[in-house]
């Protein structure tokens, strides 16, 4: 299998997160071809050339491209053009100028262009894309084990999830979203009472046929997401539409959109909806606290050696 990792964001906490990037993304996929395409911001005093040497030391031959993102005139012009056509208040346009919402997709698009160029040069196409952020970590290995589950294993897992949902008085028609949103690790299944599993389109929300669900794991048009757009895993064949948000941000508003349709999460959910991609999102209140600047306390998530202290945790944003 061929896997592309799109790595974006500012470099502020990369020296902490790289440990998990290597142990939970690179190492579990040693039997596969895995390449990294980065578009990052240098937000500190180190030279870009020094950073490139550091990346080489950390990930070696996996790094195929590093592009440095800056707030240059061409980006600002593109941003203002997009904002001009968004029917939102000036206050919210100011928010989009100050936040990383639009920048996130500009970086995604630039890194994706390098990935596509690499595919053309080497005459192949990746099978899966992992989008990762420089300040975030997967706390469990991304080893794609769910693609190799047997129908019997699928049935056993459904039954385990059903039991927990019944004990927690959760509507059993939502078994598929809970099944899919916890695919990365069975360790996350005990978190089901805390997970807000949501999805649109996709497999029927009624109690699934094991054979159908087993087939859906490999053939379905879905994306596994963590806090909507923080981290995600998707088939390469479904990925291509997502980077277009770099130049089409603000053009999508799905029927189920909320009042914040114009933020990074809203645009992501809407473009997936119109592309016919079902999102299965994982997030709990505990992990959500790692995203909130004021709620961040490193000791809540890591011990003194920066080891995850909660076995069920799937992701975390490292704020500093």
HELIX and SHEET records of a PDB file:
HELIX    1   1 UNK A   14  UNK A   21  1                                   8    
HELIX    2   2 UNK A   22  UNK A   26  3                                   5    
HELIX    3   3 UNK A   27  UNK A   29  5                                   3    
HELIX    4   4 UNK A   48  UNK A   59  1                                  12    
HELIX    5   5 UNK A   60  UNK A   62  5                                   3    
HELIX    6   6 UNK A   73  UNK A   84  1                                  12    
HELIX    7   7 UNK A   90  UNK A   98  1                                   9    
HELIX    8   8 UNK A  101  UNK A  122  1                                  22    
HELIX    9   9 UNK A  145  UNK A  148  5                                   4    
HELIX   10  10 UNK A  151  UNK A  167  1                                  17    
HELIX   11  11 UNK A  172  UNK A  174  5                                   3    
HELIX   12  12 UNK A  175  UNK A  181  1                                   7    
HELIX   13  13 UNK A  186  UNK A  194  5                                   9    
HELIX   14  14 UNK A  210  UNK A  219  1                                  10    
HELIX   15  15 UNK A  236  UNK A  239  1                                   4    
HELIX   16  16 UNK A  242  UNK A  244  5                                   3    
HELIX   17  17 UNK A  245  UNK A  248  1                                   4    
HELIX   18  18 UNK A  264  UNK A  274  1                                  11    
HELIX   19  19 UNK A  285  UNK A  288  1                                   4    
HELIX   20  20 UNK A  298  UNK A  300  5                                   3    
SHEET    1   A 7 UNK A  63  UNK A  68  0                                        
SHEET    2   A 7 UNK A  33  UNK A  41  1                                        
SHEET    3   A 7 UNK A   2  UNK A  10  1                                        
SHEET    4   A 7 UNK A 128  UNK A 133  1                                        
SHEET    5   A 7 UNK A 231  UNK A 235 -1                                        
SHEET    6   A 7 UNK A 222  UNK A 226 -1                                        
SHEET    7   A 7 UNK A 278  UNK A 282  1                                        
SHEET    1   B 2 UNK A 136  UNK A 138  0                                        
SHEET    2   B 2 UNK A 315  UNK A 317 -1                                        
END                                                                             
